[in-house]
Amino acid sequence: MKFDLLCTDTETQARAGTIVTDHGKIDTPIFMPVGTAGTVKGIHQRELEEDVQAAIILGNTYHLLLRPGLEIIEGAGGLHQFNGWRKPILTDSGGYQVYSLAEKRKITEEGVRFQSHIDGAYHFFSPEYVMDIQKSIGADIIMAFDECTPYPCDYTYAKASMHLTHRWLKRCCERFDATESRYDYQQTLFPIVQGSTYKDLRKASAEQIAAQDREGNAIGGLSVGEPAEMMYEMTALVCDILPKDKPRYLMGVGTPANILENIDLGVDMFDCVMPTRNARNGMLFTTQGIINIRNERWKNDFSAIDETLGGYVSTAYSRAYLRHLIVNKEMLGAMIASIHNLTFYLWLVRQARQQIIEGSFKKWKTRMVAQVMQRL
């Protein structure tokens, strides 16, 4: 993987760059649609590429291990061959899922023993096994195995957890470097900064992660319930430490405002289930603000979902029609809303990139944060 930093905004830390993998180029800043089980819910790969214009999607180690399982994915020749997505894929290590299974897992120095949410069967994730799984899945970018702490989190626990994540990272790096890629393309490992919302822990973790000198770095353990301003404070601190010549990935973030504010602080890569999850419940993100399409006020609104945004889905269907589909729980409604929301998110980061290149990002960002987060 190669990262070229093209320019940095003169008034903020916002950056425009390019990541090149064996499966294609990714212009940054970038938003990555979440395809947990090998699919972005309700969206064809062709629509992801042509309508949404996604450059990279996510898969999840935990979910893909349980279903369909490594034997099937390997038999297909990797996830790219299995799901038909030919562009880059990033896999989350499963650390967040382990965090969410608090009642069904036990963490030790060796790794995590947990019960499947599907059938209750026990599984064990060690840092080494997580590297093996992700190599078998065939992701272009592989995440280190970490522990994601909750918010709020006791300082003593956060510190112990951070050090455990660092020890696991050492084992991840050793296993990753000692084994070949399973397929005929290069794979890359990103370490993850932890430390909850404690400045000294975040600083120590960022320094430890930067010292690994991997090809990219991630920031985890945020967007787990802490106030937005606290998230920004931690992100700013970490971005000041992580190397400028490597991409920075803020995991699981977030709202359009979160994304714009964190681009301002120097983050390059984002992912979140929000655009698709909220879409299925009738919440639309548009260039003018947020719409709850279930509201009665849209019943007779025959204007396009978002004329300014462009794209087939956002201009071909009216708000009244989409409301009709969503209220009646028609599958097409969730599909249209999901494609629209992802189209908006990708439009937003492309606009941010253009503003950074043109030197007008700060003023544009201030206006857009207020505009896209207002309720219509």
Secondary structure by P-SEA (a helix, b strand, c coil): ccccccccccccccccbbbbcccccccccbbbbbccccccccccccccccccccccbbbbaaaaaaaccaaaaaaacccccccccccbbbbccaaaaaaaacccccccccbbbbbbcccbbbbbbcaaaaaaaaaaacccccccbbbbbcccccaaaaaaaaaaaaaaaaaaaaaaaaccccccbbbbbbbbbbccccaaaaaaaaaaaaaacccbbbbccccccccaaaaaaaaaaaaacccccbbbbbcccccaaaaaaaaaacccccccaaaaaaaaabbbbcccbbbcccccccccccccccccccccccccccaaaaaaaaaaccaaaaaaaaaaaaaaaaaaaaaaaaaaaacccaaaaaaaaaaaaccc
